[in-house]
Amino acid sequence: MSYALVVSEIRRGLFEDRNLDSIGFSNLLQRNITLLIPEGDYKINEKFVNNIIKVRIEESSFLNPLNMITALEKVINLKGNPDVIIFTLSSSGTELASYASGHFKLPLITDVSGYDKEKGIFLKSYYSDKIFGQFKLTDTGPFIITVRSGSFKDNAVEKASLPASETLEEIQISKNRTFIEYIEEDSTEIDITKAEFLLSVGRGIGNQDEIAGYEELAALLKAVISGSRPVIDKMWLPKPRQVGTSGKTVKPKVYFAMGISGAFQHIAGMKDSDCIIAVNKDPQAPIFQYAHYGIVADANKLRDNLKVIMKG
């Protein structure tokens, strides 16, 4: 039977939105979609898939690649080889995909953000979306991919009927690896996902000394300050302020991006904002492709001019 096997991304009892990218990509391949998910009360739109296979293990065990291999073997014994096994591009999804590729000896394409259906070419971006690599399978057999968040969810469509559902018999849990805990964020930090106006800064602002000026501007605009991953990695702002796939997904009414080039990880975390205003010295910066309003300028100079205007 021709089908795509989508391994769901689960976190703290939630079925994450990024699963829609895996489902959407399956639709591009024109395959029936079988969703693999741990047993539990997960809120999902079941009409997006053709079949659901539940595994009688807890979420923490589902994230263990050794248990995942066992679950995949049972699915293959039950339904035959899938045409493709799809994981999300996340820390766990990347690890699970790598284990599955090695175990089953299947080709792996990571971080897929586009697909040319006519040519059968998979696209993967480099250098903040400035160039794209093209990958094509040399064989027609099964393969494994990880898909980038925000790339294919618009291709997820509801099916005509509810999916068939079945449960795998309880699998033997590996004792070689054990889940300990999720590391929670500092609860005293502001939750940027609830902000209506975000002033976000990137490495283009130059150095940490510039942050104070942006915090002052944010206060004048009644905005909350946030940042891209390079800013967080350099510890210019605390981790809970990070926007992107390895940070937080935000949907404010206004997203004011200053000195941010627009790496795909960042774009995936903010592209659904109601209004995106981007400021960057590079007119070719990828973020301008997503901005409603773009300003080619030095972010720090514009910041200082805005402060003067706001202070009257």
Residue, then its C-alpha position, 0 to 999 in steps of 0.5 A: m500500500s502506498y502511504a506516507l508515515v507521519v511521526s507526530e511531534i508531541r510536547r507536554g501533552l500537546f499535538e504541535d502545530r508543526n505537524l501540519d507541515s509534515i501532513g502538508f508535505s504528504n499531500l504534495l506527494q499525493r500519498n495517503i497519510t498515516l499518523l503515528i502518535p502515542e496513546g493519549d488525549y491529544k487535540i488534533n483535527e483527525k480529518f487531515v489524515n487517512n489513518i491514525i496508529k496509536v502506540r501504547i507508550e507515554e510521551s517521554s517513551f515516544l521521544n526515545p529513538l530506541n522505542m521509536i525504532t520498535a514502533l516503526e518496525k511494528v507499523i511496517n509489519l502491520k502496513g508494509n513499507p511506507d513510501v516516506i517517513i516524515f519527521t519535523l525539523s526539531s531537536s527530537g525529530t532530527e534525532l529520531a530521523s537519524y536513528a531511523s535512517g541508520h537502522f533501516k538503511l534508508p536515505l535521509i534528507t533533512d530540513v526540507s523547505g520546498y519541493d518541485k513535484e514535477k522534477g522530484i527535487f527537494l529544496k533546502s536553504y542555506y545562508s539565511d535563505k539566500i541560496f537553495g540546495q537541490f536534492k533528488l533521490t537516486d532510487t524509488g524506494p522508501f526514504i526519510i525526511t525532516v520538514r521545516s516548520g512553516s513550509f508546508k502547513d498550507n498544503a494540509v487539507e481535510k479529507a472527505s471522511l474521518p480516519a481509520s484508527e488502530t492501536l499498536e500492542e504495547i511495545q517493550i520499552s528500552k532501558n538504555r535511555t530514560f527521559i528525565e524532565y523538560i527544562e522549564e523557562d523562568s516563570t518570572e520572564i515576560d511571555i512574548t507569545k502574549a505580546e501584541f507589539l514586539l520590537s525584535v532585534g538581531r545581530g545587525i544592531g552590532n553589540q550588546d551595548e545597543i540593547a539599552g537603546y532598544e529597550e528604551l524605544a520599546a518602552l516608548l512604543k509600549a512594545v515588548i522586546s525580543g530577539s533572534r537566535p544570535v542575540i540570545d546565543k550571545m546572551w544580549l537578551p535572555k532565552p525566553r525572549q527568543v523568536g524562532t523554531s528553537g525559541k517561541t512562535v509569536k503572532p503579535k499585531v505588530y512585529f518590528a524587526m530591526g537588524i534581523s536578516g531573516a534566517f528561516q528559523h526566525i521567519a517560521g516563528m513570526k511570519d504569521s504576525d498581523c503586520i511585519i515591519a523590517v529594518n535592515k541595511d541589506p536590501q536583499a535580506p530574506i526578511f523583506q520577502y515576508a515584511h508588509y513594510g520594509i525599510v533599508a536603513d541602519a537599524n541603530k540610526l533609525r532607532d535613535n531617530l524614532k526615540v527623538i520623535m517619540k519624545g516629542 
